[in-house]
């Protein structure tokens, strides 16, 4: 078989593998929820903010549950490490570290999970 033909076939295979890896390793899209601007939502949002500010030590979400919820926001090829309880944007959250091992350990942006509601904080 001709060496040039073999070289072309190998290049095409490498390009296909790289494109497939990029497709499977890209992060999943974020979903943002927007509340309509009416009086009841405004009052509820204000009350929720007061409750979160006054009740800074109580959590409804465990570290294990936060890690499970954060798993919805990552693709293949990454690992989630042990969450830590912290404050982010004046909200008590679980900070879930995101790590990739290709070929060495690299930390990506962490995922923040609201410790009361389990919602992602962006």
Rosetta silent file (secondary structure, phi, psi, omega in degrees, C-alpha in Angstrom):
SEQUENCE: XXXXXXXXXXXXXXXXXXXXXXXXXXXXXXXXXXXXXXXXXXXXXXXXXXXXXXXXXXXXXXXXXXXXXXXXXXXXXXXXXXXXXXXXXXXXXXXXXXXXXXXXXXXXXXXXXXXXXXXXXX
SCORE:     score description
SCORE:     0.000 S_00000001
   1 L     0.000  148.249 -176.987    0.000    0.000    0.000 S_00000001
   2 L   -69.383  134.435 -178.394    1.208    3.506   -0.730 S_00000001
   3 H   -64.051  -33.532  178.865    2.830    5.325    2.251 S_00000001
   4 H   -65.683  -39.421  179.038    1.061    8.570    1.365 S_00000001
   5 H   -65.747  -41.471  177.965   -2.340    6.870    1.529 S_00000001
   6 H   -63.271  -42.093  179.524   -1.536    5.372    4.940 S_00000001
   7 H   -62.750  -42.287  179.431   -0.422    8.797    6.217 S_00000001
   8 H   -64.557  -42.742  179.057   -3.665   10.427    5.021 S_00000001
   9 H   -62.472  -42.832  178.595   -5.784    7.715    6.663 S_00000001
  10 H   -63.602  -40.781  178.842   -3.911    8.150    9.981 S_00000001
  11 H   -63.595  -42.868  178.933   -4.387   11.932    9.890 S_00000001
  12 H   -62.664  -42.295  179.385   -8.132   11.530    9.282 S_00000001
  13 H   -63.724  -42.699  179.274   -8.411    9.062   12.181 S_00000001
  14 H   -62.599  -41.549  178.763   -6.525   11.423   14.523 S_00000001
  15 H   -64.020  -42.517  179.100   -8.809   14.323   13.562 S_00000001
  16 H   -64.178  -41.497  178.678  -11.922   12.215   14.187 S_00000001
  17 H   -65.044  -42.840  179.721  -10.655   11.071   17.599 S_00000001
  18 H   -63.987  -42.503  179.116   -9.798   14.670   18.596 S_00000001
  19 H   -64.644  -40.677  178.249  -13.229   15.934   17.501 S_00000001
  20 H   -65.454  -41.843  178.795  -14.960   13.152   19.433 S_00000001
  21 H   -63.611  -42.232  178.591  -12.933   13.852   22.567 S_00000001
  22 H   -62.114  -42.165 -179.189  -13.760   17.569   22.361 S_00000001
  23 H   -62.732  -43.400 -176.872  -17.470   16.799   21.977 S_00000001
  24 H   -80.507  -21.344 -177.376  -17.606   14.486   24.995 S_00000001
  25 H   -96.503   -9.685  179.902  -15.379   16.596   27.277 S_00000001
  26 L   -70.414  144.933 -177.714  -17.032   19.995   26.818 S_00000001
  27 L   -68.167  152.885  178.522  -19.093   21.105   29.850 S_00000001
  28 L   -72.560  151.701 -178.176  -22.841   20.850   29.768 S_00000001
  29 L   -67.770  148.356  178.804  -24.745   24.112   29.214 S_00000001
  30 L   -82.746  151.327  176.849  -25.926   26.032   32.254 S_00000001
  31 L  -115.546  120.940  177.317  -29.596   26.557   32.955 S_00000001
  32 L  -105.511  134.278  179.148  -30.612   29.916   34.401 S_00000001
  33 L  -105.942  126.176 -179.749  -34.029   30.347   36.015 S_00000001
  34 L  -113.074  128.201  177.448  -35.559   33.823   35.872 S_00000001
  35 L   -84.558  145.328  174.141  -38.437   34.817   38.123 S_00000001
  36 L   -72.290  152.729 -174.026  -41.164   37.060   36.769 S_00000001
  37 L   -94.325   80.584  173.717  -41.219   40.470   38.391 S_00000001
  38 L  -124.534  172.926 -171.730  -44.462   40.542   40.346 S_00000001
  39 H   -63.638  -44.195 -176.921  -45.245   41.491   43.929 S_00000001
  40 H   -64.912  -41.565  177.626  -45.543   37.983   45.423 S_00000001
  41 H   -65.881  -36.536  179.361  -42.210   36.837   43.976 S_00000001
  42 H   -64.451  -43.576  178.788  -40.574   40.038   45.186 S_00000001
  43 H   -65.921  -44.506  179.757  -41.850   39.494   48.736 S_00000001
  44 H   -62.673  -41.441  179.544  -40.859   35.799   48.710 S_00000001
  45 H   -63.685  -41.468  178.561  -37.384   36.612   47.408 S_00000001
  46 H   -63.670  -44.402  179.154  -36.916   39.229   50.135 S_00000001
  47 H   -64.637  -39.820  178.457  -38.065   36.786   52.832 S_00000001
  48 H   -63.527  -40.619  179.274  -35.799   34.037   51.497 S_00000001
  49 H   -63.476  -42.474  178.412  -32.830   36.426   51.554 S_00000001
  50 H   -63.043  -42.486  179.217  -33.595   37.385   55.194 S_00000001
  51 H   -63.018  -41.241  179.688  -33.887   33.708   56.170 S_00000001
  52 H   -67.174  -36.874 -179.342  -30.570   32.877   54.505 S_00000001
  53 H   -70.654  -42.616 -177.243  -28.859   35.821   56.196 S_00000001
  54 H   -77.102  -27.336 -174.650  -30.234   35.061   59.672 S_00000001
  55 L  -113.361   77.235 -173.372  -29.808   31.283   59.499 S_00000001
  56 L   -91.029   -9.801 -177.280  -26.198   30.828   58.464 S_00000001
  57 L  -103.853  -17.846 -177.490  -25.420   27.576   60.265 S_00000001
  58 L   -86.076  135.370  175.409  -28.369   25.367   59.276 S_00000001
  59 L  -129.750  146.573  175.026  -28.124   23.335   56.083 S_00000001
  60 L  -101.635  -19.785 -176.538  -30.615   21.029   54.446 S_00000001
  61 L  -103.588  130.195  177.117  -28.178   19.614   51.898 S_00000001
  62 L   -83.488  166.403  178.162  -25.386   17.263   52.974 S_00000001
  63 H   -60.629  -40.827  179.930  -21.918   17.273   51.447 S_00000001
  64 H   -64.129  -40.864  179.077  -22.681   13.954   49.718 S_00000001
  65 H   -67.842  -38.962  178.162  -25.919   15.338   48.263 S_00000001
  66 H   -61.982  -40.996  179.031  -24.125   18.516   47.098 S_00000001
  67 H   -65.243  -39.825  177.945  -21.533   16.379   45.313 S_00000001
  68 H   -64.089  -44.174  179.083  -24.316   14.365   43.671 S_00000001
  69 H   -65.605  -37.646  179.253  -26.117   17.543   42.547 S_00000001
  70 H   -65.950  -26.937  179.334  -22.869   19.034   41.198 S_00000001
  71 H   -60.685  -21.139  178.788  -22.417   15.893   39.083 S_00000001
  72 H   -72.040  -16.609 -173.382  -25.244   17.125   36.845 S_00000001
  73 H  -105.814    8.483  179.823  -23.085   20.054   35.718 S_00000001
  74 L  -123.905  156.806  178.057  -19.937   18.216   34.624 S_00000001
  75 L  -100.140 -166.721  178.807  -19.097   16.015   31.685 S_00000001
  76 L   -75.159  156.770  176.695  -16.901   12.969   31.393 S_00000001
  77 L    92.210    1.197  177.260  -13.212   13.160   32.162 S_00000001
  78 E  -124.265  159.540  178.858  -13.525   15.109   35.410 S_00000001
  79 E  -125.176  142.363  175.082  -13.743   14.122   39.055 S_00000001
  80 E   -98.326  131.856  179.540  -15.574   15.880   41.882 S_00000001
  81 L   -97.557 -176.568 -174.874  -13.696   16.103   45.174 S_00000001
  82 L   -65.644  124.795  179.473  -14.984   16.483   48.744 S_00000001
  83 L   -69.530  151.177  174.115  -17.248   19.540   49.150 S_00000001
  84 E  -125.237  143.569 -179.826  -16.553   22.177   51.808 S_00000001
  85 E   -81.751  127.305 -177.673  -19.115   24.457   53.442 S_00000001
  86 E  -152.798 -177.331  176.271  -18.403   28.136   52.731 S_00000001
  87 E  -114.144  132.196  179.947  -20.041   31.455   51.824 S_00000001
  88 E  -139.737  124.191 -177.559  -20.249   32.564   48.187 S_00000001
  89 L    54.428   41.928  179.707  -22.124   35.683   47.036 S_00000001
  90 L    61.417   24.909  178.051  -23.512   36.051   50.600 S_00000001
  91 E  -125.602  137.915  175.660  -25.098   32.581   50.396 S_00000001
  92 E   -74.926  122.722 -173.849  -24.066   29.526   52.404 S_00000001
  93 E  -134.957  161.761  166.576  -22.935   26.995   49.811 S_00000001
  94 E   -95.496  123.073  177.129  -21.108   23.729   49.358 S_00000001
  95 E   -92.497  113.344 -177.015  -17.985   24.383   47.263 S_00000001
  96 E  -104.866  107.973  179.690  -17.416   21.270   45.136 S_00000001
  97 E   -67.523  140.574  178.963  -13.910   21.143   43.594 S_00000001
  98 E  -114.430  127.194 -174.859  -13.719   19.920   39.989 S_00000001
  99 E  -127.886  143.194  172.607  -10.539   18.112   38.902 S_00000001
 100 E  -119.950  146.116  179.902   -9.302   16.716   35.625 S_00000001
 101 E  -118.991   74.862 -179.445   -6.516   14.154   35.264 S_00000001
 102 L  -143.972   94.812  -15.074   -5.137   14.625   31.761 S_00000001
 103 L   -84.255  -16.806  177.931   -2.283   13.755   32.208 S_00000001
 104 L  -107.274  169.534 -177.982   -1.677   15.572   35.522 S_00000001
 105 E   -73.015  122.000  179.729   -4.137   16.758   38.184 S_00000001
 106 E  -130.161  128.150  178.333   -5.621   20.139   37.203 S_00000001
 107 E   -85.396  132.890  175.159   -8.267   22.037   39.172 S_00000001
 108 E  -101.599 -179.533  177.893  -11.101   23.627   37.194 S_00000001
 109 E   -61.499  134.895  179.517  -13.615   26.201   38.465 S_00000001
 110 E   -71.518  164.098  175.405  -15.530   24.773   41.445 S_00000001
 111 E  -107.408  131.491 -179.452  -19.289   24.279   41.444 S_00000001
 112 E  -104.661  124.759  179.478  -21.237   26.057   44.190 S_00000001
 113 E  -114.293  126.077  178.510  -24.395   24.356   45.511 S_00000001
 114 E   -58.393  125.341 -175.463  -26.792   26.292   47.783 S_00000001
 115 L   -70.980  -17.408  178.909  -26.653   24.545   51.178 S_00000001
 116 L   -94.633  -43.492 -171.496  -30.355   25.179   51.832 S_00000001
 117 L  -104.810  -22.451 -176.499  -32.011   24.556   48.474 S_00000001
 118 L    84.782    3.402  178.994  -29.565   22.440   46.485 S_00000001
 119 L   -80.454  151.866  177.174  -29.657   24.880   43.553 S_00000001
 120 E   -75.856  135.595  177.592  -26.491   25.810   41.715 S_00000001
 121 E  -104.445  120.257 -179.188  -25.160   29.288   42.528 S_00000001
 122 L  -113.944    0.000    0.000  -23.522   30.989   39.538 S_00000001
